[in-house]
Amino acid sequence: MSGYDSSTNIDQTMVSTSELPPLVRDLLRKRGIEGEEAIDRFLRPDYHRDLADPFLMTDMTKAVERLQRAIVAGEKVAVYGDYDIDGVSSTALMVEVLEAHGLEPLSYIPDRYKEGYGVNQAALEQLAAQGVTLVLTVDCGITAVAEAAWAAEHGIDMVITDHHEVPDQIPQAVAVVNPKRPGDEYPFKELAGVGVAFALVRALQSRTGMPDVGQEKWLLDLVALGTVCDVMPLVGENRALVKYGLVVLQKTKRVGLVALMQSAGVEPESLRAFQIGFVLGPRLNAAGRMEHANFSLELLLTKDPIVAQQLAFQLEELNHQRQLEQQRIFEEANALAADYASDPVLVLADSSWPAGVVGIVASKLAESWGKPALVLELRDGVAKGSGRSAGGYPLIDGITANAELFDRFGGHAGAAGFTLPADNINLLRQGLNEHFLEVEPELEVTNDRVADIDLDDANQLNWELYHALAQLEPFGQGNTQPVFEVRNLKVVSLDTIGKNQQHLKLRLASPEGLIFESVGFNLAQDYPNLRSGQEVAVHALLEHNQYQGKSTLQLVLKGIQ
């Protein structure tokens, strides 16, 4: 399937448990992990123990049997995905597995701007014209009621795999595989779309013997990409999938990912979940935001190193364009937000803001203003956008309370996507602000800078602690990298660095004279009055810095008091 040495045992590379410092044990206890058995299970995810039987998912048997019939008959099968990384990695995974079974599957990812999210009838018509008799959806399809009915009427079977919230009415398809279906017995409900697709691969493998037992693990690079970039909680089964997936990524022979890591300046052997989410992820997502996600799909599937390098260069360029566009929109939206500074919820719209970028801008606005932000593109009388919450406000509740204003919407407490008539924007602004004021007394205000561990003694920030914390990786949603509050530090020196002098570089000293090199990304404008000699407390991550072959501990600052 991927040409890897079948003798390689991924399990051997997993980190072993060691004696944990009391600080780390206390952190685990605060996160609900205590007792030797629970700690051991958390620190040492086990592929065979932690992944449940895929046939516990409702309709999994039906899905496997339909795929088996397609394989035996050599049918024309299409894998229908989504334009985000979860959808693209899911599509690549299933295309690769079906090819290994002797099929020549088509792939279809809708255009973000022309088609939008999910299965659409025009795409099914196109696939039907190409002779497709089976459509397998990944990371989408759970709401495709009308589309599945059309497919059935026109001789196309559908097998739907998805992980999104299940509506009251689900499509009438050959199989609908989603662990969130009511009554579904699969014990872990927070899989990404690619996690559900991988469960289908494991189920199919148990019936066909392909790929060889153990070789399916080499698909976990794709599973890790989709799971991390879709911001799924890195606990339970996801923790095992991503931890093994990182091992695969660190030694991947997938030439597209090798080229992407080279162009992004990522060393494969030191790859962490953070770099998936904040270095590789934005580049892969840039294709769908600026052009078409097929560029990213081709990069994941190509076997040609030259093509891989060309595609990686294209993604690098598209990501640069995305960054410029994102910055432009943020500056314009931030200026417009000043006109609505008294509103508890920001609702901002403009015809020059592409819908593919507004979600990122909404996140930045919500963070900088400390309030929920919705950012919309206006085009042909339609407003399409994304929202991000802040301050504990359940954004989807506010949107649902104004449901009559929307053509369609979806999301959860922290984020949402939506489409509505442009004429309804003022009504939406009014409705959301009224809803916020109604529920404000009940909100549990969160402080993103609350520390996980308080320290009066900076001497505890040492290599022993760093290596112990490394065993908690992968960090991400549901298992965040711990933030330390370190008090009684003195600023020995400070400087601003970066293209726009936007970063802080500090040397901090403990009362005992221990010096910490520290960096605060994008913090320079937040602390214009900081001076050498000041005594401070900081919120920081404990990291290491590699420079000229020398490793040193470093504090990555999140806030200064």
N, C-alpha and C positions, 0 to 999 in steps of 0.2 A: 504493500500500500504506500509506504513512504520510504522504502528502501533502507530501513535501519537494521543494524545488527541485532538479530533476535536473541543473542546471548546476553545482551546488556540487561541488567536487572536494576530497574529504577529504584526499587525498594531499598537497595543497599546505600543509596545516597541520602536517605532521610536522616535528619539530625537526631541524635540520641538525647535522652533525658539526663540532666545533671543535677547536682544539688543547687537548689534555688535560693538566692538571698531572701531574707525576710521581706524586703521591699516588694519583690516580685510576687511572693506568696500572698502578700496583703493586697496587691493589685488584682490578682486572680480571684481572691475572695470577694472583693468589691464587685467583680464581674460575674459572680455567681458560680465560680469554679473553685471548689475546695474539697479536701479529701484526696488521698494519694491516687485513688483510681481515677477520679475525675480529672485531676491534673495530668496524669499520665496519658489519658485518652486525648486531652486537648493538645499536649505538647507533641504527641506522636500519632498523628492521623494515620489510619490504616486503610488502605484501598479496599481490601476484602471485607473488613469489619464495618466500615463506615458507609459504604454504598449499599443501599437497600435493593431488594429484589425488584427489578424493573417491571415485572409482571404484576406487582401490586397496584400499578397505575391502571385506572379504568380504561378499557378498550385497548390496552397494549397488545393483548393476544390478537385482536382483530387487525391492528396495524401491522403486526409482524406477518400474519398470514396473508394479508393483501400484498405486502411487499414481496413475499416469497413467490406468490403467483406471478407477479410482474417480472421477477428475475427469471423464473422458469420459462415464461412465454417470451421473454425479450421485449417487453413492452416499452413504449416511449414514456418515460417518467420525467416530470418537471419538479424541481425543488424550488419552492416559492418562499423567499425570505423577506428581510427588511433591510433598510439602508443604514441602520446603526451597526455598531461592531458586533453586538450580540447576534443580530440577524445575518450579518455577513459571515461571521465565523460559523454559525449554525449551517448556513448554506454550503460553505466550503467543506465542512465535516461530512454532511450527507452526500454531497456530490462525490467526494473521495471514496466513501464507503460503498456507494452504489456502483461506482466504476470498478472497485475491487471485486464486485459480484458479477462483473461482465456486462453491465448496462452502460449506455451512453446517455446519461441524464442531461436534460437541459437545466439551466438555472435561470431564475427570474427574480430580479430585485426591482421594485418600483422606483420611479423617479420621485425624489422628495418633493419637488415643486410642481410637476405636472400631474402626478397621481396621488401623492400623499401616502400615508401609512395604510398598510393592510391589503387584503385581497380585493381586487376590483374586477368587474365583469369584462371590461375591455381587454385586460391582460389574459383572462381565461379564454376569451375569443381568439386571441392571438395564439395561445398555446394549442387550442383545439385545431386551428388551421395548420399547425405543425405536426399534427398527428398524436398529440399527447392524450393518453387514456387514464393516467393517474397523476394527480397533483399532490405532492407532499409539502405541507406548509411547515415552516420552522419559525419560531418567534412571532407568529401571527396566526390569525384565522379564527380565534375563538368568538369573534363577533360577526363572522362572515356568513350570516344566515341566508340572506338573499343570494349571495354569490354561490354558496354551496347548492342551493336549490337550482340555480341556473345550470351549474355544472352537471348535476344529476339528470336534468332534462335533456342535456346534450351529450350524454354518454361518457362523461368524465367522472371518475371516482375521485374522492378527496379523502386523504388521511391528514388530519389536522394535529399538529403538535404546537403547544403554546404554553406560556407560563403567566400570562396576564390575568387580571381578575375576571372571573366568569360571570357573564350576565345572566339574567333570568332565563333567556332563551338562547340555546346553543344551536349551532348548525347541524343539519341532518346530513351527516357524512358517514363514510364507511367506519371511521374511527375518529374519536376526539380525545386526544391524550393531553391531559393537563392535570398536574397533581392538586390543583386548587378546586377541581370539580367537587361539588357536594357528594359526600360519601366515598370519595377516593381514599384508598387505604395506604397510599404511599406515605411513609412517616415524615419525610422532609418536604416542606411546601415552598421553600424559597429558592428553588433552582432557577437559574437563568434559562432563557430559551435554548441556549446551547447545552445546558445541563439536561434538559428534557430530551433533546435530540441525542445526546450521548447515552441516555437511558435506553432509547430506542435502538441504538447501535448495539448495546450490550444484550438486549433482548433478541435482536436479529442474530447476533453472533452465537447465542446459545442454540439456535435452530439450524444455522447454516455452517457453523464452524469457521466462519470468516469474519474478521481476520483471525489468525491463530491466537489461541489464548495467551494473553499477556501483551500481544502486539497492539491491542486497542488503546493501551496506555499512551502510545505515541501520538494519539489524537488529542491528548490532554493539553497540548500547547494552545489549540483552538478553544478548548473549554475554558482554560484560564483567561484567555483574552476576553471572551464574551462575558464571563462571570464578573471579572474585576471591572471592566468598562461599563457594564450595566449596573454597577454599584449595588450588587447583591450582597447580603450579609455574609461575611467570611467566617461562618460558624458551621458546625455540623458537617453535612456532606459537602457543602461548598468549600469548607476549609481543606478537606482531603483532596478534592478535585483541583483546587488551586495550588496546594502545596506540591502535589505530584506534577501538576502542569508547569510550575516554575522550573522544576528539574528538567523537564522536557525542553522548555524554552531555552534553558541555559546551554543545551547541547543540540539544539534543533538543526536538522539537515534541510529544513524547509527553506529553500534558497531565497524566497521572497522576504521572510522574516529576518534572515541573515543580512540581506541587503538593507532592509529597513533599519535594523539596529546599527549597522555601519553608518548609514546616512544621518541617524539621530545621535551618534556618538555614545551609544550604549554598549557596554562590555557585557556580552552574554553570560559570562561566568559569574557576574555579580548582579544579575538582574533580580529585581524585587517587584512586588506587587505595585508599589508606588510608581515605578517606571512604566509598568503596563498602563496604568491609569492616566499618568500625566505626561508621558513622553511618547510612547508608541500609540496610545489611544487617540490623542488629538490628530496625529498624522493619518491614521486609518479612517477616522471620522471625517477628515477634511474632504475626502472624495465625495461623500454623500452631501456634504454641506455646500460645496462649491461647484461640483460637476455632477458625477454619478458614482454611486458606490461600487459599480462594476470594476473600477480601477483597483479598489482594495481587494475585491474578491479574486481578481486575476492575480494579484500579488501573492495571495495566500495559496493559490493553486498551481502557479507556474512551476515547471521543472527546469526552466531555462535561466541560467544565471545572468545572462545579458539582458533578457527581458525583465528579470527581477530588478536589476540595477536601474533600468530605465523607469520602471514603475515606481521604485522607491524615490527616484529623483522627482518624478511628477508629484508624488504625494508630499514631498518636502516643499515643493513650490506651491502647491495648493494650500498647505498648512500655513505657509508664509502669507499668502493672500488672505486666508481666513483670519490670521492674527491682525493684519492691517485693517481689514473690514470690521473685525470685532472691536478694535480700539476706536475706530471712527464712530461706530454706532454707540459705544459706551460713552464717549465724550459728548455726543449729541444728546443722548438720552439722559445723561447726568445733568446737563444744562437744562433740559426740559423739566427734569424732576424738580428743579428749584421752584418752578411755577406751581407745583403741587406739594410743596414741602410740608404743609399742614395736614395733608391726607395721611391716614394711617396705612393705606394701601396705595402703592403707585401703579397707575395704569397709563402707559405711554405708547404712542403709536406714530408711525411715519411711513410714507410710501417708499422711502429709500433704504429701509432696513430689511434685508433678506430674512425670510422666515427660518432659514437653516442656521442662522447665527444668533437669533434673538434669545434663545434659551441660555446661552453662555452669558450674554449681556444681562439678562434678568438675574442670574446668580450673582454677578458682580455688584449689581445695583442693590440687591437684597442685603448683601454683606456690607457694602459701604454705607447704606442708609439705615440699616438695622430694621427694615420693615419689608413686608411682602412686596414683590415687584412683578408686574406683568408687562411684557414688551411684545408689540404686535407689528406686523407688516400689513400695510394697506395696499390692496391691489384689486382693481376692477370692482369696487364696492364691497369687497370682502376683507375682513381682518383675520389674520392667522397668526397665532403666537404661542408663547410659552410663559409660564409663571413659576416663580420660586418663592417659597415662604421664608419667614423669619419670625423670631419672637414667640414661637410656639403656636402661631396661628394655623389652623387646619385649612389650607388653601382649597382643597377639593370641596369642603363643606360650604365655603363661600360661593364657589362656582355653582355647586348643586342648588344652593338657595336662589340662584339667578338663572336656573336652567332654561327658562323660556327665552332668554336672550341669545342662546347659542344654537348654531346648526349642529355642532357635535363637540364633545369634550371628553377628556379622560385624565386620569392621574391619581394622585394620593395626597396625603397631608402636606408633603413637602414640595411637590412639583406637579405641574399640570400642563397639558397642551390643549388647544381649542381653536375653533373656527366660529365666527359669527359675522353677521352683517355689519359693515363699517358704521352704519347709522346707529348701532346699538352701543357704541363705545362709551358715550357719556352716561348712558343708563347703567352700563356695567360698572363704571367708576363709582357712580352714586350707590349702586346696590352693594358692591363689595365693601365700601367704606361704612355703610350703615350696618352691614352684617358684622364687620369687625368690631364696631362699637357695642353691638349687642352681646357679643361673646367675650369681649375683652376682660370683664371681671373674672371669667372662669379660666383664662389662659394661664398655663404654667410657663412663665417666662424662662427661657433657657439662656445660659451664658456660655458661648462657645469657647471662652478662655478659662473655664474652670479646670483646675489642674487635677490630674489623677493621683499624683504623689507630691506631698509637701516635704521640702527638705530645708532644714536649718544648717545642716552640715554638708557643704559642697564636696567634701572629700569622698562621699559615697558615690559620686559620679566618676566611676573608674571603669577600667576594661572588664573587670569581672561582672559588673552590672550590665555593661553593654552587651556582652556575650550572652548573659542570661536572658536579657530582653529579646535578643535575636531569636530565641527559641519560641517566642510568641508569634513570630511571623507565620503567615502573611498578614500584614495589617491592612485594614480597610473598613468598610461599613460593618458595624457589629463587632469589630475587634480593632479599635483604633489604636494607633501608635500612642503610647502613654506620654502625657504632657507633665513635666515637672515644674513645680513652683520652687524656685531656688532663691532664698532670701540672703540678706547681708553680703551682697556683692558690691564691689566698687568698680566704677568705670575707669580703667587705666588709660585707654586710648580709644578713639572712635574716628571713623572715616565713612564717607559715602562712596559707593562703587556702583558699577553698572553703566550702561549706555547713557541713561538719563539720570545717573546718580540717585537711583530710586532705592537702593539697598543699603542697609547699615552693616558696617563691619566693626565689631567691638573686641577689645580685650578686657575681660572681666577678672577681677581678683577676689578670692575668698579671704576671710580674716587671717587665715594661716599662710597666705601668700601663693596659693594655688592659682595658676593662670588658666583661663578658659578662652580659647579663640571662639568667637561667636559671630553669627551672621543672621541678619533679619531681612528676609526678602520682602521688598515693597513696603518697608516700614519707615524709610527715611522721612517721608512727609508727615508721618504720625507723631514724630518726636523731634520737632525742630529745636527745642530748647535743651535737649540732652547735652551734657557737658562732661568732660573728664573730671574725675574726682568725686562725682556724685555717687551716693550709695543707692542701690536699686535692688528690687526683686524682679525676677524675670520668670515668664512662662516659656518653657523651651522643650524641644526634643533633644535627646542624646543621640548624636550621630558620630560617624567618623569621617575624616577627610583624608583623601589619598593625594599626595603631592610630591612629585619627584621621588617616587618610590618609598616615601615615608608616610605612615599612618598615624594620625593624631585624633584624639577625641575633639568633638566640636559641638557647641550648642547651636541649634537652629531656633532662633527666637520667634515666639508667637505673640509676645506682648511684654511691655516693660512698665513697671510701677515705681 
